[in-house]
Amino acid sequence: MNNVEEIDLKQLLALLRDKIRFIIVAVLLGGVLAFVISYWCIVPMYTASVALYVNNARNPESVTTNTNDISASQMLVNTYIEMINSNSVLTKVAKATGLDYTIDDIRSMMSAQAKNNTEIFEVSIRCANPKHAQIIANAVAQVAPDAILDYVEASSVKVIDYAGLPTVHTSPNVKRDTIIGLLLGLIISILWVILRQFLDVRIKNEDDLTNLFHLPVLGTIPDMNKVYDSTKYQYQRKEGLTE
């Protein structure tokens, strides 16, 4: 005899149908909770970005660039990103902003990555204050080219785009978080219903006895309350006491 109660697909669907109100309430509760947390409890963050171009041409005044120069520039991008994250460069950035941020603060706000394996890389600043995000990003664009040239010769870094003032926060994503909350509510409620069914070892009807012991049921004791109610109703109908 299996210790785990077997349940087929029809029984599972019937079980979920019986608990559909509970599942709907759990889904709505998950969505509302996620919306409230995302909209009211999480501080909105704004992102400002600058784009910089790495040029590794041997002759900076040359109007042509060969394949080797392009490949070298692409390889230097990651090196330059690490240099921008260094204490020496971030110290200059912090001073150029005129804001009360430490180099650790700026480093935690900053992210940088190459764009589509090209010689262009993007530096982004994520901050709760959109104006500060713009100022810090533009300070990076102002300081980074000269700071990098102090360590690397025969190459240059030029600013392609300066940061504009972000007007829409990049996080949290309220719509996405609400959908995730709805899905979590659905999954958790279904799992709860199924687990509760499997963990419920009570015998509720003769079918449970048959499945458990594999023996025929010789007789059942009726619910006396139902019998009494049925008898009372029939008596009232007979005497004309019902509507």
C-alpha positions in Angstrom: 0.0 0.0 0.0 1.4 3.4 -1.0 1.9 5.8 1.8 1.3 8.8 -0.5 -2.2 9.3 -1.6 -2.6 9.0 -5.3 -4.6 11.7 -7.1 -5.4 11.8 -10.8 -5.8 14.8 -13.1 -9.6 14.8 -12.8 -9.4 14.8 -9.0 -6.9 17.5 -9.1 -9.0 19.7 -11.4 -12.0 19.1 -9.2 -10.0 20.0 -6.1 -8.8 23.2 -7.7 -12.4 24.0 -8.8 -13.7 23.6 -5.3 -11.0 26.0 -4.0 -11.3 28.5 -6.8 -12.4 31.3 -4.5 -9.4 30.8 -2.3 -7.1 30.8 -5.3 -8.7 34.0 -6.8 -8.3 35.8 -3.4 -4.7 34.6 -3.1 -3.9 35.8 -6.7 -5.5 39.3 -6.1 -3.8 39.5 -2.7 -0.4 38.8 -4.3 -0.9 41.3 -7.0 -2.1 44.1 -4.6 0.8 43.4 -2.2 3.4 43.5 -5.0 1.9 46.7 -6.3 1.8 48.4 -2.9 5.4 47.4 -2.1 6.7 48.4 -5.6 4.8 51.7 -5.8 4.9 52.9 -2.2 7.8 51.2 -0.4 10.7 51.1 -3.0 12.5 54.3 -3.7 12.4 55.2 -7.4 15.8 55.2 -9.1 16.9 57.3 -12.1 19.6 56.4 -14.6 21.8 58.9 -16.6 24.3 57.6 -19.2 27.2 58.9 -21.2 28.8 57.2 -24.2 32.5 57.3 -24.9 34.5 56.2 -27.9 38.0 54.5 -27.7 40.4 55.4 -30.5 43.6 53.3 -30.7 44.9 54.7 -34.0 48.7 55.1 -34.0 48.4 58.5 -35.6 45.6 60.4 -33.9 45.5 62.8 -36.9 45.0 60.1 -39.4 41.6 60.1 -41.1 41.7 56.3 -41.7 41.6 53.5 -39.3 42.7 49.9 -40.0 41.3 46.6 -38.7 44.1 46.2 -36.2 43.3 49.6 -34.6 39.6 48.7 -34.3 40.4 45.3 -32.7 42.8 46.9 -30.3 40.3 49.6 -29.4 37.7 46.9 -28.6 40.2 45.1 -26.4 41.0 48.3 -24.5 37.4 49.0 -23.7 37.4 46.7 -20.7 40.7 48.1 -19.5 39.3 51.6 -19.6 36.2 50.6 -17.7 38.3 49.2 -14.9 40.4 52.4 -14.9 37.2 54.5 -14.6 36.3 52.4 -11.5 39.7 53.1 -9.9 40.0 55.2 -6.8 42.2 57.8 -8.6 39.7 58.5 -11.3 36.6 58.4 -9.0 38.4 60.9 -6.7 38.5 63.4 -9.5 34.9 62.6 -10.5 33.7 63.2 -6.9 35.6 66.5 -6.8 34.2 67.6 -10.2 30.6 67.0 -9.2 30.7 69.4 -6.3 28.3 67.0 -4.5 28.6 65.3 -1.2 29.3 61.8 -2.5 32.3 59.6 -1.6 34.1 57.5 -4.2 32.4 54.4 -2.7 29.0 56.1 -3.2 29.8 56.9 -6.8 31.2 53.4 -7.5 28.0 51.8 -6.1 25.9 54.0 -8.4 28.0 53.4 -11.5 28.0 50.7 -14.1 29.8 50.5 -17.4 29.7 48.1 -20.4 30.8 47.9 -24.0 28.0 48.4 -26.6 27.6 45.5 -29.0 31.3 44.6 -29.0 32.3 47.9 -30.5 34.8 50.6 -29.5 32.0 52.4 -27.7 31.3 51.9 -24.1 28.6 53.4 -21.9 28.9 54.6 -18.3 25.6 54.8 -16.4 24.8 56.4 -13.0 21.8 55.1 -11.1 20.6 57.5 -8.3 17.5 58.4 -6.5 18.0 62.0 -7.4 17.7 62.5 -11.2 19.7 65.7 -11.3 22.6 64.2 -9.3 22.6 61.2 -11.7 23.1 63.6 -14.6 25.8 65.6 -12.8 27.8 62.5 -11.9 27.5 60.9 -15.3 28.7 64.1 -17.0 31.5 64.5 -14.5 32.7 61.0 -15.5 32.6 62.1 -19.2 34.5 65.2 -18.3 37.2 63.5 -16.2 37.7 60.1 -17.8 39.3 61.0 -21.1 42.2 63.0 -19.6 42.6 60.6 -16.6 42.9 57.6 -18.9 45.4 59.4 -21.2 47.6 60.0 -18.1 48.2 56.2 -18.0 47.7 55.0 -21.6 49.6 56.5 -24.5 48.9 56.4 -28.3 45.2 56.3 -27.8 42.3 58.6 -27.0 38.9 58.6 -25.5 36.2 60.9 -26.8 32.8 61.7 -25.5 30.0 60.8 -27.9 26.9 61.6 -25.8 26.6 63.5 -22.6 23.9 62.6 -20.1 20.5 64.3 -20.2 18.2 64.8 -17.3 16.3 61.5 -16.7 12.5 62.2 -16.3 11.3 58.6 -15.9 12.6 56.3 -13.2 14.1 53.0 -14.4 13.2 51.1 -11.2 11.1 49.8 -9.8 9.0 48.5 -12.6 5.5 48.6 -11.0 3.8 46.8 -13.9 6.3 43.9 -14.0 6.3 43.6 -10.2 2.5 43.5 -10.0 2.4 40.7 -12.7 5.1 38.7 -10.7 3.0 39.2 -7.6 -0.1 37.8 -9.4 1.8 34.8 -10.6 3.3 34.1 -7.2 -0.1 34.3 -5.7 -1.4 31.8 -8.2 1.5 29.4 -7.8 1.6 29.5 -4.0 -2.2 29.1 -3.6 -2.3 26.1 -6.0 0.7 24.5 -4.2 -1.0 25.1 -0.8 -4.3 23.5 -1.9 -2.4 20.4 -3.3 -0.1 20.0 -0.3 -3.0 20.4 2.1 -4.9 17.7 0.2 -1.9 15.3 0.4 -1.2 16.0 4.0 -4.9 15.6 5.1 -5.0 12.0 6.4 -8.6 12.3 7.7 -11.2 9.8 6.4 -14.0 11.9 5.0 -16.2 9.3 3.1 -16.5 5.7 2.1 -14.3 6.2 -1.0 -11.4 7.1 1.3 -11.9 3.8 3.2 -12.1 1.8 -0.1 -8.9 3.4 -1.4 -7.1 3.0 1.9 -7.9 -0.6 2.8 -9.0 -2.0 -0.6 -12.0 -3.7 1.1 -15.7 -3.3 0.2 -17.9 -1.1 2.4 -20.7 -3.1 3.9 -22.7 -0.1 5.2 -22.6 3.5 6.2 -24.1 5.5 9.0 -26.2 8.3 7.7 -25.8 11.9 8.9 -28.6 12.2 11.4 -28.8 15.9 11.0 -29.5 15.6 7.3 -32.0 12.8 8.0 -33.8 14.9 10.7 -33.9 17.9 8.4 -35.3 15.8 5.5 -37.9 14.2 7.7 -38.9 17.5 9.2 -39.3 19.0 5.7 -41.4 16.1 4.5 -43.6 16.5 7.6 -44.1 20.2 7.1 -45.0 19.7 3.5 -47.5 17.0 4.5 -49.1 19.3 7.1 -49.1 22.3 4.7 -46.6 24.2 6.9 -44.2 25.1 4.1 -44.5 27.8 1.6 
